[in-house]
């Protein structure tokens, strides 16, 4: 009630200021005149009466001022005045304002970014029905506790649980090909790829589309309480084998590519030549339990027809099929469900003793990611790092303000001596810093938005999809804006208070005489500020050294000698559809090889099951046929795994891989799948050190080796003769030479993941268009990946990690360097102002300019050097951790360590030199005259 | 006539509330009413009256309204609000208790200790 009336009266003051003033005037005038009239009535002459009335009343202006204060007018007044004054002061020193705002904006932006990601991962509940009761059920085995269940196990849990109200499964996803959607085949080439300095291979634009498709059980959408945007979502009967094949479209695809046309519901779409009916559309951005929006949703029953699994593999209890989700029944706590499912797991183990160890773990799936105990240190470190960044930014701005307060000491002294209230002065200094903070918040928010976009959208999409990149929904919302604002305000108060209080401790007399520091008097030097400089210099040195190592390492990767010639070779990979027979693929390949081989400029065409450094690595166990293969105590096969590829006889010649001993395959050997093999030199050294490997025999694979992919068969040969040895290359991973590698003859029966390698006498990229034309002529519906072999380096995970890691850490490191320089700048500036008098005396006594400069810089140089030493020591430790992805670069690389350290010191000294110049220019006469 | 007494610290608010509780008054009227009730034994600084009025109004204990004075002039009239009435009551009780207490202490004789 009184709160409200007070607010109303303030509002009235704010809005009707002049009326309030006028009323106050009228009221006081009335009082004096009424008083005077009373006096006139008692016989005093009118003129004298007015005079006496005024005297009796006392100071009218003072009364008015007290009235204003009583109504809170003067508070509002002062606030507005201080605000205007603060803005003028900020405007007057744009350099100071810009640096302070920028430093804080960086801190605030970084915090908002991390907070947003943290919120999206760990705090924001999933957009599903009853997220609090949603749980994920995972298989635990061999110490790993987040594994997928087989399909029969899922059925068992679904049918027997009494603690979960419904149980559904998400069964992974695949890419499917369709010729039916004649939509703009927009290539999603992330812009960031250009910034990262490498190209991503592109799909050739032909009449087919590759779409991502995920598989879920028929009750999945019911469990999550999803509502369709059009048509209907899946029902349990859609997921029976033999049911008519159906798919659901994502709202995003429907909206962006099909213009939200409701007519597509009910229409037929061919996926890998299988006809599916589109039964419905999910809402836009519907994620379910996924991390990125797929294009299509299909029932698990559609996996076999789409070639993602076979009927047998889905029925096999040893083949993981997917993650199980359920809803806790009302009144059931998570541990109860865990207990019950453990019992069910034991029943399963008893019923199927042959099956792999099947533990079970129930985890709340309320949010996108429940943060495991193992992940907490990383999360805590990241949050700690950005909090530290903000702290450093605050400390720096505080030291800037301190330096400024020192120069304003006289002004404050004058105002204090003229009777300004300390509270009012404090208020004014606080308002100035709050203004800076608010400006920083305004800059920090778009900065955070941009970083989020860069981090989550651009980089996540640049990462090869088989990494399972996380694409969270991190659209900034009002809460995050509030968070930014709160941080900026707290920051404003926090960093504004220190210098303000310090400024107010000013002794009026000494401030006016400007003898703040006497000769030889040790300044009240802040140890905290020294420590902050040490931490800043060390932290940003660690970041900068590591980022330089990573960038130099990944640069090296681009020039690394892989052992094969990739410069003038084009990589053309066919993406077959299910239902393409080996015979048809063989036909296509032969036709393409013929047509491409006759192109002008093409010197050779070869075919292989995989190209070097292009992913698709395959491994098989291998051992000399004459020796007893190693097994462990449990009798399991412990032969080493060798990488392998099936190649045509001219493979080595086309890629420029020299044959060290023996020969390549003959055409006949290739066609008949003769039991012959060509090995790498490293393989020969491993199995037959010091002997001639030609003529020796190898056991490759095993009888029931698992197929690497549906449709492929694993190699098996009980005794293959070594007919050739070729030079070592880096074909599996860029960062090391292949340890064991086998080349097997490519027959017409092994055409699945076929890659053509085309050697040209011109630049590889100039051949791309021509090759695309040939592909379209041979089969306009054939999806292919077409790129110079050089570009395929981007699919090497170590390369991408080192590139992205290097770029990210150099961004953060540069920010840190900037902040550290601000700190040094502020500190030196402060000390110069503090010691102007002392410097004046020194100069008067004959000190040289150089000596003065050294004097001023020495104070900041100490913590800087200390920080550099710590930074180098820490970097030496972290460099060892990343040595695996440095592509042979020495982790103690001198250029990175010495170069970056020297650069940092130079930049920091420069930051100190700027204000130190002022010390050199101190005129002894002027400095001393203040006395 | 007794010698005029200076107002005790903090009592002006209570007196103003009491004065307007008897009926709406303008500032000068309040001054006259207090002097009249106290039979001119209280000395009130006229200049301090208005800040007190503004403070009381700001706190919502009195409300103001422009009206016409006895001699047909525009004047600002103050009246007690409901919250002000409650405030006056509690302040008066507090004052009475305090006065009793002080009186009791001052009236103590040596034998009673």
Interface residues (C-beta under 8 A of the other chain):
Chain A: X1 X2 X4 X5 X6 X9 X23 X24 X26 X27 X28 X30 X31 X33 X34 X35 X37 X56 X57 X58 X59 X60 X62 X63 X66 X67 X69 X70 X71 X72
Chain B: X26 X27 X28 X31 X45 X46 X47 X48 X50 X51 X52 X54 X55 X57 X58 X59 X60 X66 X69 X71 X73 X74 X75 X76 X83
